[in-house]
Structures are given as structure tokens and as C-alpha cells.
Amino acid sequence: MQNLDVRIAAGRYDTTEALFDGSVTVDGVRSVTMSTAPTLPEIFQKLIRGDVDVAEFGLTFYLRSLEAGAPFLAIPAFPNRVFRHSCVYVHAGSGITGPDDLIDRTIGEFGVYGQDSGVWAKGILMDEYGFRPEKNRWVIGGLDRPMTPFGFTTHPHPADVDVTTAPEGSTLSDMLVAGEIDALFTANVPQPVLDGSPAIRRLFPDYEAVERDYFRRTGIFPMMHAIAAPRGLLAAEPDLAGAVYRAFLAAKDAAAQRYRDSQRLYQVHHMLPWTNALFEENSRQLPYDWWPYGTAANRKALDTFLRYHHEQGLSSRRWTVEEIFGPGVA
């Protein structure tokens, strides 16, 4: 690989910062060029278009590409994870006070039916509260600016699920404020929420307690994205997948160590007050490696996502962990 120049696209997170600043690199290659994009779907598109060699890739978009025959293979590094009880918002006047009230409602979802965040949120609600997506009407559109459904991916959904597109010029945030939709499943916080709109509230107002209880009972910390590369490149350079995995792992571990080291100075590296208290609370509940990479440490979460994806009609069969990740990585 000594003559290989590798182009990598990812979100610039604490888990990837060391790759961007050059303190961690991909061993054995001639050079690494890091890039990002204003939005995560734009990063996914870079990989699909062939603009980069390796990229962060949403799990549902990766699985959809496999169904369509696209030649990508995932690497089990997970730079983006989020607990998702917090991602469901409801109109304050909808009468929705809990998950049982979501039956026969009109619900918005950003970009595609079955975003990574939506797959997790729907699946958790199905497992724990008896939620049934087919008993609702779904509207797909842009969150804070008008947008047609993503054009870079497929749009499967079961025949008995009512999925339509938001009216031209409408945003899901505005529709929720106006009561034109009753609820919203979203990866990002709607702008009206950030602006303090009284028209929107979370389905789980005390979402942190609910999510901590969920983790306590299940041990699942949901991952949204993995890393992916073209199969042809990985076949031509059989050592590349392992080298990329180790680089993302080292970058993530460096970030975790920075948090541990900064405890001594009461997290003065951050503007956010009481981060030491949060770190101490998390340390009591989460294991030492609270953000693990590799398939072994994440098998339960990955199996759960693959089950959700199939149950929600987004994949034609239930894929296995061994099928979606390359061998000999971790």
C-alpha cells in the first residue's frame, strides 16, 4: 500500500479529530486526505459518487446499497452514536402524552422513510411500547428547509405503510408547529425547538432518564453510521480495511483519553459547565470503553438494528453481521 493515496470523508467529531489534525493516520499508505461536508448525507454521497475512497456511511443507506447491488463493504468503526428516545417530537396540542397515543397519527421524517435515527426510534418503540408504523401516516421532507426526498438512495417501505412527500415549499418543522403533522422523527433538533417554540415538545420530556434506563436494561448504545469503502479497492488492497479500522480506532481512543486526562483540570478544555459531574455519572454507568468499535463488542446492537431494518420493511431479508462487515478486521 506504500504507493496508495487514500481520500477519507467523515464528520469532524471528537472521535475523528485526530485523523483531521494528522496526529493519527492510516499506516502503510503514502498519504491520507481528510474531508467533510456541511451535512452527513453529503458525506454519504461522496462515497456513492466515487469522490472519496473511504467514508462514514449511514447504516440504513449502506444496507439499501447492498440490496441494490452497490459494491461497498463496511468496516466496523462507528464514529456516530446517539440514544434515540430524544429524537421524537410531538405537537403540543396533538393530545400525544406517551407512545400509546401515536396510533393513527401523521408523522414526519427527514429525507427518507427509515433514517438511521428513525429505524432505531421506531424499533425501540415497537419493542417496548407496541408501536406499529403501519398504523400511521408518514410524511417525508426537509427539516428546516424545503427538500425533496433523498435522491441518492432507494426508498423501500411496506405496501401497508402510507408514505407521502411534504407539500412543495413546506418544512417538517413548520408543519409540526402548525399541527399539520402530529409528530416528527428526526436526527437533528428542529430549529423551532432551539428557538423555544411552545408548539413542540419531546415525546419523552425526561429523555435522559429514559435512555439511561434503556441502556441499563439492554446494554445497547445505538450506532448510526459505520465506515465503508468499495469492495474492489479492499480486494485490491487487502491490508487497507484493517489499517483504516485501526486508524479510526486510534482516533476514537485518543478522544476518550483526552476526556479522562482533562478530569484533573475539571474539564477546563470545555466551555460547558459541570462536564466533570457528567463524566463521573457516565463512568458509573458505562464501561471503561463506552464507545467500542469492532463487531464482537457491538454484536447485540448490530443484530438489533439489522432486525429492526428487516421488520420495518427496509431490507428484503435479515442481513447478518458477518455479511455486512469485511472479514479479518475486528
N, C-alpha and C positions, 0 to 999 in steps of 0.2 A: 504493500500500500504506500510505499515511500514516494511514489510519483502521483498520488491521489490528492486532489484538492476537493474538499468537502464543503458544500454550502448547506447550512442548517438554519431553519426558521423555527422560532418558538416565541412564546410570550416572555417578556422580560420580568420574571418573578424573582423572589429571593432564591427559589430552587434552581434557577438557571443563571443568576447574575454572574457567577464565577466563569461561566462559558463566555458571556459577553465581555467581561473585563479581561479575559485572557489568562486568569490565574489557573484555570483548568482547561485542558484541550483534549482532543482525540488523539491518543497515542498511535504512532505508526503511520500517520498521514503527513503529506507535505504541508498542507495548510488547511485552516478552518475559517470560513467566513460566516459570521452570525448575522441574522437579520430578524426583524419582527414586522409587525403591521399594526395599523390602528385598531383593527378588530381581529378576534380569533378566527372567524370564518375566512378572513382574507389570508391567514396563515395556511389554513387547510387548502385553499385554492392554489397557493404557491406550489404545494406538493402535487396536486392534481394536474396543474399545467406543466409541470416539469421545470419550474423556475428554481427549485432547490432539490437537493439530493436526499435530505432528511428533514422531517418536520414533525412538530406537535400535530396530532390529529385526533379530533373528537371520536370517541369510541363508536357512537352510532353512525357517524359518517364513514368510519373505517369499515364497519360491518356492512353498511349499504354498498360500499365499493366492492367488497368481497362478493356480495350477492350479484352485483352487476359484472363481475369478472375482472375488475380492475386489479392490476398486478402489484399490490402493495403487501408488505408484511410488517406486522407491529413488533416493536421492541418494548419489553415490559418496564419502562420508566414512566412515571406518572406525575408530571410536573404540576398538574392542576387537579385539586381535590376540594370538594365542598360538601358539607352536610346540607341536605336539600329540603328539610321541613320549612326552612325560612324562605323558600323561593315561590311559595303560593300566596297570592294576594287576592283579596275579595273586595267588592264594592261595599262600602259601609252600610248602604241602605238595602242590600240584597236579602237580608234575613239569614245569611250564612253565618252561623256561630261555631260550626265544627265540621269535620269531614262528612258526617252523615247528611248534611244539608247541601252537598254538592250534586245530589241526584237531580237530573233533568235541568241542568244549568247550561248556560252558554259561557264557554271558557276560551280565553285567548292563549296562544302560544307563539313564541317568537321564531320566525323564519321557516319552520318546518314542524309538522306533527311528529313529535318524538325527538326534540332536542335532548342532548345528554342529560341536562338537568331535568327535563320533563320525563324522560324514561325512568330516572331514579325516583322522582316525586310520585309519579303515577304508580310505580311498582310498590313503593313503601306504603302508599295509601291503600292499594289493593291488598297487600299482605296484612296490614294492621287494622284497617278500618272498613274493609269490604267495598272499597271504591270500585266502580265499574266504568271505564272510559266510554263504552258504547251507550251508556245512558245519558250522555251529554252531547251538546253541540260544540264543535271546535272551530275557532276562527284563527287563521294563520296570517301574520303580518309583521310589520316593523314595530319595535317597542316605542321609541320616542321620535321616530321619523317614519314617514310612509315608505313602505318597502314591499315588493312582491316576494313570494316565497323563494328561498334559495334556488338558484338555477344550476348550481354545481353538483347537486346530489339528487338521488331518487326520492320519491315521495310515496312510499307504500303505506297503506293503512287498511285495516279490515273493512270489508264491504258494509258491515253494520255500524261503522263509526262515521258520523256525519262531520265531514271536514270541508270548510269553505275558506275563501280568502277574504281578508278585511276589505271593506269598500275602498275604492281609489281615493287617495288623499287622507285616509284615516290612519291613526296610530293606535296601537293596543292600549297605551297609557291613557290617551284621551277617551277612548271607548269605555275604559274601566271607570274613569272619573265620571263620565256621563251616565253610567249604568247601562250602556249598550251591550256590555258583556258583564257577567256576574263575577267572574274570577279570572285570574291570569297566572299561568305557569311561565316563569321567566328565569333565565340565567343571570340577568342583571337587575339591579334595583331600579324600578321605574322613576323617572325624573320627578313626577308629582309627589312621590313618597319622599324623595330627598328635599323637595320644596315644602314639605309639611302639610300636604293636602289632607283635609279631614275626610275626603271621599273614599280613601283607600286604607285598608288595614290588612295585616297579615292573617292568614287562616290560623296560624299558631302564634299569637302575640308573644308568648313566653317561649320562643322557639329554641333558645339556648338550652333551657332545661329539658325540653322535649328531645332535642338532638343528643344531649349528653345521656339521657336515659336510653335512647335508641342505641347509641354506641355501647353503653354498659351492657345491654342485653344481647346485642348481636355481634359486637366486635368489628362492625363494618364502618369504615371511613370511606365514603363513596369517591371513586376516581371518575373524572370527566374525560380525560384525554390520556393517550399514550404517545409514543414516538413511532413513526413509521417511515419506511423507505421502499423504493421499488425492489421487487423480488430480483429482477435482473441484475441490479447493482450489487445486492447482497450475495447473489450466486457468483458473480464475477470476482467479488472481494470477500471471501468467506470469513475473514477476520474483522470485517467492518462492524457487523452488528454488535459483537462483543465489545469492541473498542468504543462505539457510541454509547452503549449501555453503561460502561464503566465511567465514561466522561459525565453523563447526566447524573449518575450515582454520586460521583465525587463532588459535583457542583451542589447537589442537594445536601450531602453530608457537611460540606463546608458552611452552608447556610445554617444548618441546625447547630453546628458548633459555635457559630457566631452568637446565636441566641443564648447558648449555655454560657459562653465566656462573658457576655455582657451582663449576666446576672450580678456579677461582682460590683458593677457600677450602676446598679438599679436601672438597667436598660436605658442609660442616658443617650444611647445612639438613636433612640426613637423619640418623636415628639409626643406620642400617645401616653398619657398618664396611666399609672398602675399596671403597666405591662408586666412588671415583675410579679405582681399578685396573680395575674392571669397565667403567666408561665408556671408559677408554683401550683396553681389549681390544676392546670393541664397535666403537670408532671405527676400529680397524684392519681389521675385517671388514665392517662395514655401511657403506653410503654415507652421505653427509652428511645427506640426508633419509631416515632409516632407517624412517620411518613415513609413507609417501606416501599422499596422497589423490588422487582422480581416477581415471578409467578407464585412461588411457594408461600410467601408471606401474604399474598393478596388473593389466594385461590377462592376463598369464600366470597369476597366482594366481587371478583370477576365472574364466578359462577352465577351469582345473584343477578348481575347486570345482564349476562347472556340469557338467563331465564326470563327476566323482565322483557328484554328485547323481543324474544320469540312470543311470549304471552301477549304482548301488545301488537302483534301482527306486523312487526317491522322487519323480521327476517323469516325466511321460509321454513327454517328448521332451527333447532337449538344448537348453536356452534359450541365447540369445546375450547377450553383454554389452550390445549395443545395445538389446535388447528389455527388459532389466530395469532400465536406468537411463534417466532422462529426458534428452532432447537439450538441448544448449546449456548444460551445467553445467561439465563438465571431462572 
